[in-house]
Amino acid sequence: MLLYGLAGLSWSDVKSTYNDWTFGGNDGVYDPEDDTIDTNSENAFGLRLGAGAEFMVTESVSFFAQGSYTSFDTSFFANNLTDNRGGEETGLDSDISVIQANVGLNFHF
């Protein structure tokens, strides 16, 4: 049995759209052209932490299980999304995190 930890940096492209369903004048009906106030696409970087274990099943086959948690920096959302009607920042606060679990077989040649 092999126990291990993992740590590293992650990258993802994140797109956000700020909508106001009342802005286009038709309450309750979403129209992408009328109701989209601002869109932002940005790279998000994060820290990834996790742990795993690998077990030898035979001399050439092993089974593994691993879990990880990644938290992305999304502070750019509040800085880049604006309300076109007033030109003010939205004050948007967001948190993007990912919990991931992997299991599988490794074949050793």
N, C-alpha and C positions, 0 to 999 in steps of 0.2 A: 504494500500500500504506500502511496506517495501523497502526502498532504502538502498543499502549497497555497500561497497568497498571491494576489496580483494587485498592482497599482499602476496607473498610467493616465495619460491625457486622452481625451476624446474630442472629436470635432463633428459638427453637424451643420447643415444649412437649414435655417429656420425661416419660414415665411409667416408673417402675421398680417391680418387685415382688420382694420378698425371700421366697424359698420355702425350705422345709426339707422334703424328701420323707420324712424319718423322723419329723417332728413329729406327723403324723396317725396314726401307728402302723402304717401299711401300707407297709413298705419296698418301693421299686421301682415303686410305683403312684402316679401323681400325681393327687391330688384337690384342686382349687383351693380348696374350702372348708376342708378340714382342713390343707392344707400351706402356705397363704399366711399368712405371719407379719406382714408389713407392706407397704403400698403407698404410693408417693409420686409425686405429679405436681407438676412445678415448671417454671417458665420457665428456659431456659438461654440465655445470651447468649454470643456468640463473636466472634472477629476473623476476617475473610475477606480473603485476599490472592490475587491472581491476575494473569494477563497474557493478552493476546490479539492477534490480527492480523485485519485486514479488507482484502480485495483486491477492487478493482473489476473485474468481469467485462465488463460493458457500461456505457454511460452511466447506466443506471437500475437495474442489478443488481449487488450485491456479495456476496461469500462471506466468512464469518467463522469463525474457530476461537478458542476461549477455554478456559482452564483455571483452576480456582481451588481453594484449600484453605481450609477453615473448621475452627477448633478451638473447641469449646464448653467453658465453665466448668461443671464438674459437681461442684464441691466440696460442694454442698448434699446430695448423696446420702448421704455419710457422716454428716452432721449430722441428717438426718431419718428415716433408716431405723433401726429399733430391733429388738431381739430381744425379743418380748413375754414370753418365759419369764423373762428376767432383767432386762429394762429397760435393757440396756447397748447402747451403739452397736455396730454391726456392724464398724466399721473398713473399710467398703467403699471401695475406691479404683477410680474409673472414669475413662475417657478417651473422649470422643466427638469424632470428627473426620470430616470429609466431604471427599472429593476429587471434584470435578465437572468434566466436560468437555462443552462445547457446540459444535456446529457448525450452520451454517444459512445461509440466504440472506436478504438484505435487499433490499427493493424501494424505490427512491427515486422519489417522484412530483414 
